[in-house]
Structures are given as structure tokens and as C-alpha cells.
Amino acid sequence: MLAFLCQFNVLSIQNTLQRPTRKRMSQIVGMSVGASLLLMYLFGLGGYMMYGSGIQGNVLLNISVDKSAYADESLYWMFFLGRVGSGMTIALALPLSFLPGRDALLEIIDVWFHHSHHRSNSAETEHICWNALHRFNKSEAPQDAAITTEHEIEEIETQPLNDEDESAARKTTILIRDQPIQQDYVFRNSVLHYGSTLLIVTYSFIGATRVAGVATIWSLVGSSLAFFIAFILPFASFIVIEKGVAEGSDRLDGWIKLAKSMLAVSIVGAVVCTWNRLSSPV
């Protein structure tokens, strides 16, 4: 469980360190994964030595829940405490999964608020969204009562990348912030904080109760998100970055065409594999 949950919490752990050097992060990762490996190996070896090839994925499933099956009542209570401890471990591990998802969702909302305001050439969008957040957030601090996007970021308009007329060229802007995004008002707003947490927990609960087992999730993730992370996202990012380069300089037009072709193949592969997984019997 630790090995499954630790990878997307690495950045959060690094941000909390006073001296987030590469050496210290390597020590933390090594100690955490090493301790998890040792504990899992000892429990797995003990279960295999006790039940052999009949061992189940959870060794507690091999142990009877009937109190009368134990000659010594203390064994029953020992295994009972083991089940309670396993349940508490799973319950306390859930926030480790929800925290990165909530941070990512709040970052999307925060960036959308800022970009929608600065690209609309009016403050109407900001007034509607931010006034709603202020109205429903009854416990906000005095310094947050009248905060707007102008207090958190600064907009800088970039110059055209080619020799076209400045009025005809597409104008782009860069939003610069002085503080980390986690210190923005969106992250401090209790309505978004609890609302996003409730949304993620609800969807996770519905998904967990609707599927037959975790193997279904892994196979679905492997056929969709694996394609997205390994192929679709890198190709799409390369295309966007290279298109921002002025023609005739270092722009790689041939590689852009190849990336578009590979992007199309990756999208088709992701759709076909995901559809095949969804249509196959459980």
C-alpha cells in the first residue's frame, strides 16, 4: 500500500522539508520504501509458510472469523485486533490518495479563475465567481474578504515571435505570481476546500462500490491513463511548444508532423484498449 501511494506524494513531502536537497529526498524515499518492503516481505513469508499455496491476497481471509473455531480464545482476539488494525490502516491511508487529487483540482480551479478574468478584458467573470466564494465562505479571514485575482498575480503581455504586424499577431500573456499557488485564496477558501474533498470522496466511493475488484481499476488505468501519460501528453506538449517557435529559426516542422501522427496513433490505441477493457466480461 505504501509503494502504491508514495509516488504522487513525493512533491508534497519535498515541499515540506526545510532543506529539500536531492540527498535528503533519496534518504526519505529509500527508508520509506525499504521499511515497506521489509514489512510486506515478512508478512507474506509468514502467510506462505502457514498456508502454503492456499494463501489468499489478504492473509486475514484465511483466518476464521468464528470464535468457536479457536481452542485458545486469545488467538481469536489477536486476529480480531489484526483486522481492526488493517481497517484503520486503510482508512488512514485514504487521505494520502485524496490529498494530491484535491490539490490538482484546486490548482485547475485557481488557474481557470485567473485566466478567465485576464482574458475576458472585463472583471465581470471575476466578480461573479469570487463574490460567490466570499458569500458562502462565512469563516474567511479579514485579509481575504476583499481579495481579487489582481492581488495574487501580475499579467505581462509578450511580444510577437515573428515579423508580422504587431496588431495582427496573436497576443499572448504570461501570468506571474510572487507566491506559490498553494497560498492563493482558492486554497484557503473553506467552501472549495471541503467541497472538493467531498466531491473526490463521493466519486471514489461510488467507483469502489461499482467495480468487482482493484484488478479492474488497474487494467482500466493501464489502458487509458498509461497511454495518456506515456504517449498522448508528451506528444501534445511537444507540438504546442514547437508551434510557439518562430518559423525559420529552430522550429522542427518535420518533427511536428511526426508528433501529430504519433499522437493520432496513441489516441486511437487508448480508445481501442479502453473500449476493449470496458466491453470485456468481468
Rosetta blueprint (number, residue, H / E / L):
1 M L
2 L H
3 A H
4 F H
5 L H
6 C L
7 Q H
8 F H
9 N H
10 V H
11 L H
12 S H
13 I H
14 Q H
15 N H
16 T H
17 L L
18 Q L
19 R L
20 P L
21 T L
22 R H
23 K H
24 R H
25 M H
26 S H
27 Q H
28 I H
29 V H
30 G H
31 M H
32 S H
33 V H
34 G H
35 A H
36 S H
37 L H
38 L H
39 L H
40 M H
41 Y H
42 L H
43 F H
44 G H
45 L H
46 G H
47 G H
48 Y H
49 M H
50 M H
51 Y H
52 G H
53 S H
54 G H
55 I L
56 Q L
57 G L
58 N L
59 V H
60 L H
61 L H
62 N H
63 I L
64 S L
65 V L
66 D L
67 K H
68 S H
69 A H
70 Y L
71 A L
72 D L
73 E H
74 S H
75 L H
76 Y H
77 W H
78 M H
79 F H
80 F H
81 L H
82 G H
83 R H
84 V H
85 G H
86 S H
87 G H
88 M H
89 T H
90 I H
91 A H
92 L H
93 A H
94 L H
95 P H
96 L H
97 S H
98 F H
99 L H
100 P H
101 G H
102 R H
103 D H
104 A H
105 L H
106 L H
107 E H
108 I H
109 I H
110 D H
111 V H
112 W H
113 F H
114 H H
115 H H
116 S H
117 H H
118 H H
119 R H
120 S L
121 N L
122 S L
123 A L
124 E H
125 T H
126 E H
127 H H
128 I H
129 C H
130 W H
131 N H
132 A H
133 L H
134 H H
135 R H
136 F H
137 N L
138 K L
139 S L
140 E L
141 A L
142 P H
143 Q H
144 D H
145 A L
146 A L
147 I L
148 T L
149 T H
150 E H
151 H H
152 E L
153 I E
154 E E
155 E E
156 I E
157 E E
158 T L
159 Q L
160 P L
161 L L
162 N L
163 D L
164 E L
165 D L
166 E L
167 S L
168 A L
169 A L
170 R L
171 K L
172 T L
173 T E
174 I E
175 L E
176 I E
177 R E
178 D L
179 Q L
180 P L
181 I H
182 Q H
183 Q H
184 D L
185 Y H
186 V H
187 F H
188 R H
189 N L
190 S H
191 V H
192 L H
193 H H
194 Y H
195 G H
196 S H
197 T H
198 L H
199 L H
200 I H
201 V H
202 T H
203 Y H
204 S H
205 F H
206 I H
207 G H
208 A H
209 T H
210 R H
211 V L
212 A L
213 G L
214 V H
215 A H
216 T H
217 I H
218 W H
219 S H
220 L H
221 V H
222 G H
223 S H
224 S H
225 L H
226 A H
227 F H
228 F H
229 I H
230 A H
231 F H
232 I H
233 L H
234 P H
235 F H
236 A H
237 S H
238 F H
239 I H
240 V H
241 I H
242 E H
243 K H
244 G L
245 V L
246 A L
247 E L
248 G L
249 S L
250 D L
251 R L
252 L L
253 D H
254 G H
255 W H
256 I H
257 K H
258 L H
259 A H
260 K H
261 S H
262 M H
263 L H
264 A H
265 V H
266 S H
267 I H
268 V H
269 G H
270 A H
271 V H
272 V H
273 C H
274 T H
275 W H
276 N H
277 R H
278 L H
279 S H
280 S L
281 P L
282 V L
